[in-house]
Amino acid sequence: MLSNALAQVRRTAPERVKTKPLAELFKLFSNEIKCVFLNSCHSLKQSEEINKYIQKVVCMSDNVQDDLAIHFAAAFYKSIGAGKDIISHFTSQRIQLT
């Protein structure tokens, strides 16, 4: 189901994802998903809606340079893959960016 939806998205031109439907999608998988990472600028509103269903949501509240966003995401995923705590890793990565 999700893979079909993603395949359909890839075939269309880029467009802004509406907040409520995105949150509703995550609601369907709320028992399985523990953290959502929105690696896009100005994703605070989306994160607030998703956070109604998913306990931890990482977002960007402002503009972020692509190279910094890529570095942050790579380090975040590496840390999570190594079993580190989401909150402490997020905090340490955020401090390094400021």
C-alpha positions in Angstrom: 0.0 0.0 0.0 2.6 2.6 1.0 5.0 1.5 -1.7 2.3 2.0 -4.3 1.6 5.5 -3.0 5.2 6.4 -3.1 5.7 5.1 -6.6 2.8 7.2 -7.7 4.3 10.3 -6.1 7.6 9.7 -7.9 5.9 9.8 -11.3 4.3 13.2 -10.8 5.9 16.7 -10.8 7.1 18.0 -7.4 4.5 19.7 -5.4 3.8 20.7 -1.8 2.4 17.9 0.3 -0.7 18.8 2.2 -0.3 18.7 6.0 -3.5 16.9 7.1 -3.3 14.0 4.6 0.4 13.5 5.4 -0.4 13.3 9.1 -3.3 10.9 8.4 -0.9 8.7 6.5 1.4 8.4 9.5 -1.6 7.8 11.7 -2.1 4.5 9.8 1.3 3.4 10.9 1.5 4.9 14.3 1.9 1.5 16.0 5.0 0.8 13.9 6.7 4.2 13.5 8.6 5.7 16.4 10.2 8.7 14.7 9.6 10.8 11.6 12.4 12.9 10.1 11.2 15.7 7.8 14.3 16.8 6.0 12.8 19.9 4.4 12.8 23.6 5.2 9.8 25.1 7.0 8.3 21.7 8.0 7.2 22.8 11.5 3.5 22.8 10.7 3.7 19.3 9.3 5.6 18.1 12.3 3.0 19.5 14.7 0.2 17.5 12.9 2.3 14.3 12.6 3.2 14.6 16.3 -0.4 14.0 17.1 0.2 10.3 16.1 3.9 9.8 16.2 5.8 10.4 19.4 9.0 11.9 17.9 9.2 14.2 14.9 12.3 16.0 13.7 11.7 19.0 11.4 13.3 22.2 10.1 11.5 25.4 11.3 13.5 27.6 8.9 15.7 27.6 5.9 18.7 25.2 6.1 21.5 24.9 3.6 21.4 21.7 1.7 24.9 20.6 2.7 24.1 21.1 6.4 20.7 19.3 6.1 22.4 16.4 4.4 25.1 16.2 7.0 22.6 16.4 9.8 20.4 13.7 8.3 23.3 11.4 7.6 24.6 11.7 11.2 21.1 11.3 12.6 20.4 8.1 10.7 23.9 6.7 11.5 23.3 7.4 15.2 19.9 5.8 15.2 21.2 2.8 13.4 23.8 2.5 16.1 21.0 2.4 18.7 21.6 5.8 20.2 18.9 7.8 21.9 17.0 10.0 19.4 16.6 13.0 21.8 20.2 13.2 22.9 21.5 12.7 19.4 19.2 15.4 18.0 20.2 17.8 20.7 24.0 17.3 20.1 23.6 17.6 16.3 21.6 20.8 16.6 24.2 22.3 18.9 26.9 21.5 16.3 24.9 23.4 13.6 24.6 26.6 15.6 
